[in-house]
Amino acid sequence: MRDADAFLVKVQPGVAPAAVQKLIDGQYGVRRRLTIQPNAAVKAQAVAGATQAFDLPDDDYSVTLIERLAAHTGP
């Protein structure tokens, strides 16, 4: 896959996401120049970027809107 820019990896219940992150980073991170982030960090960056880009006020409506947009990226 030469044109993929993101992969979603879901871990099985009981498996530590940090352990999977470390395994993927160790095997592919440097060689493939990967940036590995948990979904919560991706969502936080999306919220921060949208807030900054659109200069949305920090009220209930904008937070709800951003949360709904971020929910499309998965759990």
C-alpha positions in Angstrom: 0.0 0.0 0.0 1.8 3.1 -1.2 -1.0 5.5 -0.9 -2.4 4.9 2.6 -1.9 7.7 5.0 -3.6 6.2 8.0 -4.3 2.8 9.5 -6.8 2.0 12.3 -5.7 -0.9 14.5 -8.2 -2.3 17.0 -6.9 -4.4 19.8 -8.6 -7.3 21.4 -10.2 -6.9 24.8 -7.5 -7.4 27.5 -4.6 -6.4 25.2 -2.9 -3.2 26.2 -2.9 -0.6 23.4 0.4 0.7 24.6 2.0 -2.7 24.1 0.6 -3.0 20.5 1.8 0.5 19.8 5.3 -0.4 21.1 5.4 -3.6 19.0 4.3 -1.8 15.7 6.7 1.1 16.4 9.6 -1.3 17.1 9.0 -3.3 13.9 8.0 -0.6 11.4 8.2 2.8 13.0 11.7 4.0 11.9 11.8 2.1 8.6 8.4 3.3 7.5 8.6 6.7 9.2 5.4 6.1 11.1 3.8 8.3 13.7 1.8 6.1 16.0 -0.9 7.8 18.2 -3.8 6.5 20.2 -7.3 7.5 18.9 -7.8 9.9 21.8 -4.7 11.9 20.7 -5.9 12.0 17.1 -9.3 13.2 18.2 -7.8 15.9 20.5 -5.7 17.2 17.6 -8.7 17.3 15.3 -10.7 19.2 17.9 -7.8 21.6 18.5 -7.3 22.1 14.8 -11.0 22.7 14.0 -11.3 25.1 16.9 -8.3 27.1 15.8 -9.2 27.0 12.1 -12.8 28.1 12.6 -12.2 30.2 15.8 -15.2 28.5 17.4 -16.3 29.7 20.8 -16.0 27.2 23.6 -19.7 26.7 24.1 -21.9 23.6 24.2 -22.9 23.8 20.6 -19.4 23.9 19.1 -18.2 21.2 21.5 -21.1 18.9 20.5 -20.5 19.6 16.8 -16.7 18.8 17.1 -17.4 15.7 19.2 -19.8 14.4 16.5 -17.3 15.0 13.8 -14.6 13.3 15.8 -16.8 10.3 16.5 -16.6 9.4 12.8 -12.9 8.5 13.4 -14.0 5.6 15.6 -13.8 4.8 19.4 
